[in-house]
Amino acid sequence: MTSESKLVKKKTSPFRYGIGMFGTSIPINMFKSYAALFYVDMLGLDMKKYSLVLLIYTFVDAIDNPVYGYLSDRTRTKWGRRRPWLVIGTPLLILCFILFYNVPKGIQSEKTMLFIYMLLMYILTGTLDSLMNANYGALFPEIFKTDEERAKTNAIRQVCQLLAMVISIALTPVITKAIGYQLTSVIYGVVALAVIMFCTFGCTEDPDYETGEKPKLFRSIFDLITNGKFWIFGFAGAFYSAAFSLISQAIPFYVKYTLGLDSGMTTVMLGVVFFVAVIGIVVWSFVIKKVPVIKVWRLGFMIMAAGFIPLYFSKSLGVSLAIECIMGFGVASCLITMDCIGAKIIDDDFEKHGIKREGMISSLVGVMNRLNGLFTSLAFYVASSAYGFVSGDEPGENPGAAAKMLLCVFPAIAMILATVFSLFLHFPEKKNAGEPAVNEIIAE
């Protein structure tokens, strides 16, 4: 092996890759967690129109994800397959994210224009997030080849994601109260851009993939839609994503209308979930060395499903926080295992077909996860119709019950379905997943 090839195949630091999750999570978590509160509760957009935005975007996202993955897998440049897309897509994402929370004054007062503006900026921000994550996610199974490497790297990545969630979800009510949503989005955007670029230029792609067969769009789609493992994992992930999305979106309503507390308590409730989840990731990291990844994944679903039921009957902050502590461990289990299971789907596809298409598969798994938009859209529509919750200006006669439906009923149903699907996913036992690691080749 020449010195030049050794340089090309240099090892990527798990931390350098993992910290990218901090950057990808900050804008998108604020974007999705506070879109409803910002547009419905603060700007007065009809909740049913908000649910319509989610519904429309779900179908847009189902189209753009596989296209982004397909283009990424077929890209061949001296900078790699993924890096050019990250360098181009990230600044555009940040720009649209900032514009989403900086609504022009003239549009705010006109509800029809407000709906159109939100729909446009939601689609643009969401689709650019899909572009970025298709490429960032595709790097994971390519760079890290064994279950051990993946578990270690994903633990770092998920801790970074949770730290980002603490800031962009739990602390956002406090920050926006002090400086407003507009400036907060600018600060989050600048930080995210810097972190993602630091990650991007520190990740070394495998040059052997550059010479491999380029995947074909329709053949790739056909191979995946005839893969039972893809569907099982996809639906399980979609229902989990729906539940997680509703947690972050509904807690502000739950705190305000069900518990009757100041919005600052939203930070406390969300902060507890994420704090316990960080601890949980450390705990599960040790467990996963002794227990198969897929069993830990299923257990996380079960813990989350069980937690939503008592939360429905809680009438105090203390009881709610105690229940959330248990649920936090379930969230941690899902976070640390979800991407590892996804990588196994990619490994399984390569063993069957001999074509490297991490971007395509990651994107199509992303499509399945984004189907949570159908479920969350339905949740908001039902809560609005059943309890007359129109907006912050017209919360209806029982907004507390509407909030419980969003936070407890629909997420519980989603996690029960996710658990059921997970029971049907099985992989043959293997010590290591995928090909020999790049750093093992270097060592030789």
N, C-alpha and C positions, 0 to 999 in steps of 0.2 A: 504494500500500500504506500503511495507516495505521500510526501508531506503536504502536498496541495490537497489531496483527498481527505487527509486527516483533518485539515483545517476546515474543509467544507462540512465534514460530518461531526463537527465539534458538538459536545453535549450541551443541551439546553437546560438551564437551571429550572427545577420545579417551581421555585419562588418567582423567577422572572416571568414564567408563563402564568403561574397562578395569580399573581397580583393583577393581571389583566382583568380578572373577574371583578375586582374592585372598581375599575374604570367602566366596565360594561354595565355594572349594576346600578351605579349612582344615578345616572339620568333616567334609565328606563323604569326604575322602581318609583321614583318621584312621579314620573310621567303617568304610570298606570295606577298608582295608589291614590293620587290626589286629583286625578282628572275629574272624577265624579264630584268630589267635594268642591273643587274650584269652579267648575262650570255649572253644576246643578245647585249646590247650596249657596255659593257666593255670587255667581253671575246670573242665577235664576233660570238656567236652561231647563226645559221640561225633562223629567227623568225618562219618560218614554222616548224622547228624541235622543237622549244619551244612550239608551239601550239600542236604538237604531244605528247609532254610530258604531257601537261594538259589533253589531250584526253585519253591517256592510264591510267593516274592516276584516272580519273573520274570513270572508270570501276572497277579498283582495289578497290577504296573507296566504291563503291556500294556493294561490297562483304564483306569487312572487318567490316563495321559499324554494321550491324545486328549481326554478330558473336560476336563482343565485347560486345554489349548490352545483348545478350543471355547469355554469360558466366558470365557477371556481375550479372545479375538477379538471376542466379542459384548458385552463390558463397555463401557459408556459412562458416564463420570463426569467431573466438572470437573477431577479430578486425573489423568485419562488412563485408558487401558485396562489398563496393566501395573502402575502404581504401587500401587493398592490391594491387589492380590494379594501384592506383595512386602512391603508394610508389615504385612499380616496373617500371611502364611505364614512369614516369616523367624523371628520370635520363637518360633513353635510348633515349627519345625524345630530350633532351638537347644535348646529344652526337652527334646525327645525324644532328641536326640543326647547330651545330658548324662545323661539317665536310662539310655540304652543302656549306658554305661560305669560307672554307679553302681548296680550290682545289689544289692538288699537282701540282707543276710547270710543270712536264712532261706531265700531262694531258691537261693543259691549251693550249698548242701549237698544240695538235692533236685534230681536230674538231670532229672526230668520237668518240674518247675516251671521249671527253668533253661531248658529247651528252649522252653516256652510263652512265658516272659518274653522270650527272645531273638527268637522269631518275631514277637511282637507289637510290640516296640520296633524291630525291623528294618523291618517293614512301615511303621510310622508314620514313622520317620525317613526311609526311602526315598521314601515317597509325598510327604512335604512337601518333600523335595529336588527331586522331579519338578515340583511346583507352582512352586517358586521358579525353577528353571532354565527352565521353559517360558516364563515371563514375562521373565526376564533375557535369555534367548537370543533371544526375539522382538524385543527392542529393537534388536538388532544390525543386521539388514537394513533396519529401518524408519528408523533414525537415520542410518546411513552407507550411501550409495547407490552409490558407485562402487567399482570394484576397488581403486583406489589408496587410497581412504579405508579400505576394509575391511582391506586388507593392513596398513596402518599401525596401525589400531586393534587388529586381532587380534594383531599383534606385541606391543603393549603388554599386551594381555589375557593372552597366553600366558606372557609373562615374569612377570606377576603370579601366574599359576597355578603356574608352576614354583617361584617363591619360596615360595609357600604349600606346595608339595609338599616343598621342602627342610625346612620347619618341621614340617609335619603328617605326613610319611612318614619322611624321612631322620633328622630330629632327635628324633622321638617316642621311640625306644628309650632315648635318653639322658635325655630329660626325664621319661619315665614311671619310669625307674629311680630318679630323684631324688625325684619328688613323687607318683608313682602315676598310674594311668590316670584315676582319679576327678577329681582336681584339674586334671589336664591337660585333660580334656574341658571343664571349666568355663572355664578360661582361653581355650582355643581358641574356645569358643562366644561368649564376651563380645566377643572381638576380631572374630569374623566378623560378629556383629550390628552392631557399630559401623561396620565397613567397608561392609557392604551397604546400610545406611541412608544413609551418606554418598554412595554411588553413586546410590541410588534417587532421592534428592531433588535430584540434580544432572543427571538425564537429562530432556531435553525431548522429549516425544513429538510427532509430527506431528499437528496438530489437524485437518488435512484428512481423516485416516483416521476421525475421529469421525463424519463424515457419509456414509461409504461404506456399501455394502451389507453387512449382517451375514451372515457365512457360515453355511450350514446344515450340520448335523452329518453326515448321511448323504450328502449331495451332496459334501461335502468329502472324506469317506473314499473315496467311489467315484472321485472325480477322481484321488486319490492312488494308489489301488490299481491304477488303469489307466495309471499313469505309469511307464514302464519305468525312467526315470532315478532315480526315487525308490527303486525296489527295488534297483537296482545300488548306489547310494550307501549305502542302508541296510544291505545285507549286508556291504559292504566296511567300513563303520563299526562294525558289530557285531563282526566278527572282530578288527578292530584293538582295539576296547574290551576284548574278552575277553583278548587278549594283554597289553594294558597292565595290566588288572586283576590278572592272574595274576603279573605281574612284582612288583607291590607286595605282593601277598599271599604269594608263594612265597619271596621272597628271605630273609625271616627264617628259614624252614625250611631253605633251602639253606645259609645261613651256619652254622646250628647243627648240622645233621645231615650235610650233604655235605662242607663244608669243615672242620667240627669246630672252629669258632672261637667266640669270645665274642659275645654278642648285640650288643655295641657295634660290631662290624664290619658289622652291618646298616646302620648309619648311614653308614659309609664307602662301601659298595657303592651304596646308593641315592643318596647325596650326589654320587657321581661321575656317575651317569646324569643327574641334574638339573643339575649344574654344566655338563656338556658340552652338554646340551640348551639351556641359556640362551645359551651361546656360539653354538650351532647356529642358534638363532632369529635372532641378529644376522646371521650369515652368509647364511642363507636369505632374509632380508629384502632383501638386495642381489641375490641370485640371482633372486628372484621378479620383480624389475623388468625382467629380460631374458628370463626363461623363463616360459611359461604356468603358471598356478597348478596346473592339473591334472597337468602333467608332474612338478612338484616333489612333489606329493601321491603319485603313483605311486612315485617314486624312494624316498621315505621308507619306504613299505611294503616295498620290495625290500631296503633296507638292514637293516631290522629282521628280516625273514625270514632273511636270510643270517647274522645274528649269533647266533641261538639254537643253531645247529648246533654250532659250535666250543665254545660255552659248556657244552654237555653233556659234553664230554671234558676240560674244565678240572679240574685237581686242586689249584690254588693260587689264593690271593687275587690275586696279581699278574697272572696270565694272565686271570682273570675280569674284573679291572678294565680291562685293555687291551681286551678284547672289548666291554665295556660302553661304553667311550669311543666306539667306532664306532657302537654301537647308539644312543647318545645323540643323534647327528646325525640318525639316522632318526626318532627320537621327535620331535625339533625340527621336522623337515620335516612330519610329520603334524599336529602341534599348530598350526603357523602356517597350514596350508592347509585343514584339515578344515572349519572354520566358513565359510571363504570359498566352498568347494564347496557347502556347505549353503545359503548365501545365493543361489547361482546356481540351485539347485533352486527356491527361493522365487520368484526373478525369473521363471524359466521358467513356473511355475504361474500367476503374475499375467498374463504375456503371453498365455497360452492362455485363461484364464477371466475375467480382469478383476476378481477379488475379492481383497482384502487379507486374508490369513489366515496371518500369520507365526507366531502362537502355535500354531495347529493343526498346521502343517507341522513346526515345530520340535519339537512334542510327539510327533508320529508318527515323526519321525526319531529322537527320543529313545527311543521304543518299540523301534525296530530296534536301537539301540545297547544298550539294556538286555537285549536277547535274549542278550547275552554271559553273562547269568546261567545260561542253559541249558548253555552251553559250560563255564563255570567250575565249575558244579555237577557236570557230568560228569567234569571233571578231578579234583576232590576225591574223587568216588565211586570212580573207577578207581584212583587212587593208594592209597586206603584198602583197596580190595578186593585189588589186585594185590600189595601189600606188607604188608598187615596193620597199617597205621597206623591206630590207633583214636583215640588222644589223646596228650597229653604224658605221661600216666601209662602208656600202652601204645603206644609208638612202633613196635612190631614189630621184626622181625629186620634189616630193611634200610631204615631211614628215609631214608638218604642217597639211595637210588635213587628213593624216593617223592618226595623234594624235587626231584630232577632232572626227573622226569616233569612235575611242576607248573610248574617254571620254564623248562624247555627244550622238551620234546616237544610238549605241548599248545599253548604259544604259537607254536612254529614252524609247526605245522599251521594255526593261526589266521591267521598273517601270510601264508602261502602262498595261502590261500583269499582273503584280502583283496586281495592283489596281482592274482589272477586276475580278480576282480570289477571292480577298478579299470580294467582294460584295456578294458572294454566301455562305459565312461562317456565321452560326448563332448558338447561344447557348441559351438555356432557361435561363431566368433571375433568378439568385440566389444571395442571400446576401453573402454567403460564399461558397468557392469551396472546395471540398474534405472532409476529415474527420476532427474531432476536432484536433486542433493543439496540439503538444506534450507538449508545455509549458502550455496549458490550463489544460491538464491532471495533470501536476505537481501541478498547483495551487489548484486543488481539493484535 
